[in-house]
Amino acid sequence: MNIDDKLQALIAAEGLPAGFRETIDKVHLPLAAAIARKQSNKHSTLVVGVSGAQGAGKSTLTAFLPVLLTEPWFANSEFFAGRYLPHFR
């Protein structure tokens, strides 16, 4: 399954509108890239905290980041969101 299929499946599973893909491209993907850059070539664990008001999208963000971070261009990245999330490979 390629990244587009994974993202579309997750958008559907989360009950989000089809246009949410634009949010992923504008918000989630740049954030995932920043996390991967921060962690690249380090031999320590990076802990990322997510804070925001109720309904701000924290859970949605934490659903999409593992998918983005486990793609080939983010190889060897892990994401922790209150518990370890499985890699979607």
C-alpha positions as CSV (number, residue, x, y, z in Angstrom):
1,M,0.0,0.0,0.0
2,N,1.5,3.4,-1.0
3,I,1.4,6.5,1.1
4,D,-1.6,8.0,-0.7
5,D,-3.6,4.8,-0.2
6,K,-2.6,4.8,3.5
7,L,-3.6,8.4,4.0
8,Q,-6.9,8.0,2.1
9,A,-7.7,4.9,4.2
10,L,-6.9,6.8,7.5
11,I,-9.0,9.8,6.3
12,A,-11.9,7.5,5.8
13,A,-11.4,5.6,9.0
14,E,-11.3,8.8,11.0
15,G,-14.4,10.1,9.3
16,L,-12.7,13.2,7.9
17,P,-13.7,15.0,4.8
18,A,-11.9,14.2,1.6
19,G,-10.4,17.7,1.5
20,F,-8.5,16.9,4.7
21,R,-5.7,15.7,2.5
22,E,-4.8,19.4,2.0
23,T,-4.4,19.8,5.7
24,I,-2.1,16.8,5.8
25,D,0.1,18.3,3.0
26,K,0.1,21.8,4.6
27,V,0.4,20.9,8.3
28,H,1.1,17.3,9.1
29,L,3.7,16.6,6.5
30,P,5.9,19.6,7.3
31,L,5.6,18.8,11.0
32,A,6.6,15.2,10.4
33,A,9.6,16.4,8.3
34,A,10.6,18.7,11.2
35,I,10.4,15.9,13.7
36,A,12.4,13.6,11.4
37,R,15.1,16.3,10.9
38,K,15.3,16.9,14.6
39,Q,15.8,13.1,15.2
40,S,18.0,12.3,12.2
41,N,21.4,10.8,13.0
42,K,21.0,10.9,16.7
43,H,21.4,8.1,19.1
44,S,18.9,9.3,21.6
45,T,15.1,9.3,21.9
46,L,13.2,12.3,20.8
47,V,10.0,13.0,22.8
48,V,7.4,15.2,21.1
49,G,4.6,16.7,23.2
50,V,1.3,17.7,21.7
51,S,-0.8,20.3,23.5
52,G,-4.0,22.0,22.5
53,A,-7.6,22.8,23.3
54,Q,-10.3,20.1,23.2
55,G,-11.2,19.5,19.5
56,A,-8.0,21.1,18.2
57,G,-6.9,18.0,16.4
58,K,-4.4,16.4,18.7
59,S,-5.7,12.9,18.3
60,T,-6.0,13.3,14.5
61,L,-2.5,14.6,14.3
62,T,-1.2,11.6,16.4
63,A,-3.1,9.2,14.1
64,F,-1.4,10.6,10.9
65,L,2.2,11.2,12.2
66,P,3.1,7.5,12.6
67,V,2.0,6.9,9.0
68,L,4.0,9.7,7.7
69,L,7.1,9.0,9.9
70,T,7.3,5.3,8.9
71,E,7.4,6.1,5.2
72,P,10.8,5.4,3.4
73,W,11.9,9.1,3.6
74,F,11.4,9.0,7.4
75,A,13.0,5.6,7.9
76,N,14.0,4.6,11.4
77,S,11.7,7.3,13.0
78,E,9.4,6.4,15.8
79,F,6.5,8.4,17.3
80,F,5.3,8.2,20.8
81,A,1.8,9.6,21.7
82,G,1.0,8.4,25.2
83,R,1.8,4.8,24.1
84,Y,4.0,3.3,21.4
85,L,2.1,3.1,18.1
86,P,2.6,0.3,15.6
87,H,4.4,1.0,12.4
88,F,2.2,0.9,9.3
89,R,4.4,-0.9,6.9
